[in-house]
């Protein structure tokens, strides 16, 4: 599906509860802590006392596109989470969704190679600083600075995998590796919950293959290579399916479109849930 303009009331309530997607206004806390100047304040944001970190909220330490206003609550409610589940958050950096999950009694594994850390101050943090947030939000997240396939997680050990605005930022071969690895580590019946940017300044809308942020991946190919079933998502709203028509998508006025200071391009959000079959592979073969 494509994220709609109008959000359910429970999404609005969720964002308000967790101060998503940007945290509470930071400047009040920076000034109170004696930090002056925008660069210094942002550079030292992890050094604030734990009560102040909690007051800012888990989403106050890594800025993101305003599409996350929909993506975070959608991912949360769609995943059908229960305390005690094991979940993996791919490419989360220091963003707040993982800390929300950890604070709700889930076992959270965060996997991110942090390739952009030398290019963007927003993504610069050390593993020690990550642990400060981990302790402040009482989330006990296990962090791997790696690609998912290099984290060497046990097969069929995970209930949910989240990929929130991640897949469009990596080349198609890496997408395929991520999808295959997600299928390997998910338990039978487990789900991959993904949101994927859809840029209208790139193919198939224009002749340009990519922009500053990434490319429009073939969601159809990513699903096919995973071996998982499309559990939620419309084929005519997911790039790469034969039913997907770029001219029909751009003509719609019910779809959330964002052109904010971060993206600086017209972006829509594809939302998809894949489910790993609950049947063993040999049973599937017999059934065929």
N, C-alpha and C positions, 0 to 999 in steps of 0.2 A: 504494500500500500504506500501511497504518498501521504506524508504528514498533512493533515487538514489545517486550515486557518483557525477554526474554532476548536478549542481544547475542552475536554470534559472538565466539569467542576472539580473532580477529585485530583486532576493534574494540577490545577491552579492551587488547590489546598496543599498538595505535596510540595510544590515549589516554595510556597510560603513557609511551610514548616521547616524546610531544610535550607532556606535562603538560596535556592538554586535559580539560575545557574551561576551567579556571580558572587555569592556570599553577601553578608551585610556590607553597607558602605564602609570602606576601609579607613578613610581619612580620619574619622573620629578616633579610631583606635591608634592609628599611627601618631597622631598629635598627642594623645594622652600618654603614649609610651615615650615621648620625647624624640621620636624620629622625625626629621625634617627633610623635605625635598623629595620629589617623586622617585628618582632613581634609588636614593639611599633607602627610602621606605620600602620599595618593592624588593630590593636586593636583600634586605634584612627581615623580610616578613616571617621567615621560619624561626627567628630568634625571639619572638614575642613569648611571654609566659603562657603556659597551657590554658589558664582560664580565659585569656584574651584570644587565643587561637580558637577555642570553642565558641566564644562570643561572635567572632567573625563568621564562623560556620565553615563546614568542610569544603564549600565551593569557592572560598575566597582566596585561594592560593595559586590558581592557574586560570587565567581568563580563557574564554572559549567563545565560539560563534553563538549568536542568540538562537540558532536552531535548537540548541540544547534545552531551551525552555520546553520544547515538546519531547525531545529525545530521551531525556533522563526519566521523567515520570512514565512515559510510554514503556520504556525498557523495564522499569520497576514493576509496573502492574501486569505487563504481558508475561513476565517470566514465571508467575505463579510460585513465588518464593515461600519457603518454609524454614523456620529456625533449624539449624543443624545441617543444612545443605552445604555442599562445597561448590564454590563458584570461582570462575576465572574471569578477570577483567583484562582484556588485551589492549595495550597501547593507552593506558589510562594516565600515565604520567603522575602528576600530583593532583589530579582532578578529584572532585568530591564524591562521586558516585560510589566508589569502592569503600570510602570511609562510612558512608551511610549504611551500606550492606554489612560491613564489619560490626557496626554498632548495633545491628539488629539480630545478632546471634548467628550469622553465617560465617563459615570458614572461607575467607577470601584469599585468593592467590592473584597477585598483580604481576603482569608480565609486560615489560616495555624495554626495548633496547636504547631508548632515549637518544636517537640519532640526531635530533634537532637541537640538542642542548647547547652547542657552540654557536648556533645561529640566532637563537631567539631567547631573550632574557626570561620570557614567560615560562620556558621549559627548563631553566637552569636550576637544578637542585641536586644535592648530594644524597646518598643513601642515609647518611646520618640525619639530614634534615627531614627526609621522608619518615624516619622513625620518630622524630619529634611530633609530627602530625599523627602518626599511628598511635602513639601514647596519649596524646591530647584528646583524641576522639575515641580512645578505648576500643580500638578496632582490631588489633592483633593481626594485621595483614602480613602475609608472606610475600616479599617482593623479590622478583627475579629480573635483573637487568639483562635481558636476552630477548631474542625472537622466540615465539611460542614453541617452535620445533626444537629449539636449543635448551629449553627449560627442563626437558626430559621428565615430564610429569607421567605418572603411572597410567597405563591404559585403563579405560572405563572406571575412572576414579572421581569424575566431576559430574555434578548435576546440571550446571548451567555454564555456558560460556557467553560472555558479553563482548561485542565488538562495536563500540559506540563511535561512529565516525572515524573508522580506522582503515578499512579496506581500500578506500579511494586514494589513500596516500601512499600506497605501495604498488610496485609493478605487478602485472598479472601473474607472472610465475610465482611471486611471493604470496599473492592472494591464494593461489592453489595450494601452496604448502600450508598456509594457515588453516584453510578449510579442511584439508586432509588430517592435519594434526588435531583440530577441534573434534572431528569425528572420532579419532582414535581415543582421545582422553575422555569423551563423554560416556556416561553410563547408558545402557540401553533405555530408551525412553527419555534421555536427556535432551536439552534444547540449546541451540545457538540462537541468541537474540542479537540482531545486528541492525544498525542504522548506517546508511550509506549516502553520502552527499551526491546530488545530481546537479552538475554544473551546466547551465544553459549556454556558456561560452565555449564549450568543448563538444567534440563529436559525441553523439550523432546529431547534435543541434547545429554545429558549425563544422568547418573543415579543420579546426585546431584540435590536436590530439590531447593536449594537456594545458593547464594553467599553473599559476604559482603554487596552488595547493594540492593538485593531483590530477586525476583523470577519471572519466566515467567508465568504470569497469563493467564488464559483462556480468551482471548478477546471475543470469541464466547459466553461464559457464561455471561460475563459482559454486552454484548449487549442484550442478551436475558432477563436478569433480569431487565434491564432498561425499557423495553417496547417501546423503540424508534427504528426507522428504520435506517438501515445502508445506509447512504446517500453517503458516499465516503469511499472507501477501498475495497481491493480485498480479498475475502475469502481464497484464496490459499496463501496469504501473511500475514494472521492474525492467531496467535497461538490459537489453540482450535477448529478451524473449521475442518471438515473432509477432506477438500481439501488441508489443510496445510501439506506439506511434509518436515520434517527437512532436509533430505538429498538433496532435491532440492534447498532449501534455501541456505545451506552452499556451494553448488556448483556454485552459481551465482557470477559473477564478476562485475556486473553492480550495485551492492548494496553498499551503504555507510557502511563501517565497521570501527569502532573506537576502538583503544586500547591506551588510553591516560593515563597521570599520575594520573588522578582522578579515572577512572574506573578500570584500571589495569586488564581488561578483554576484550574479544572480544564482542563488542556490535553493534547491528543493531537497527534501529528505525522503529517501526510500526506506521503508521499514519492513523487515522480514524476520520470520521465525522458522528455523529448520529443526526438525526432530529426528533423532536417531532411532532407527527401528528398535522396538522392544523385543523382536524375535532374533534368535541367533542366526548367523549367516547361513548355516546348513538348513535351517528350517525355511528360510526364505528361498533357498535353492529348491527344496522339495516342493514348496508351494508353487513354484514356477513350473 
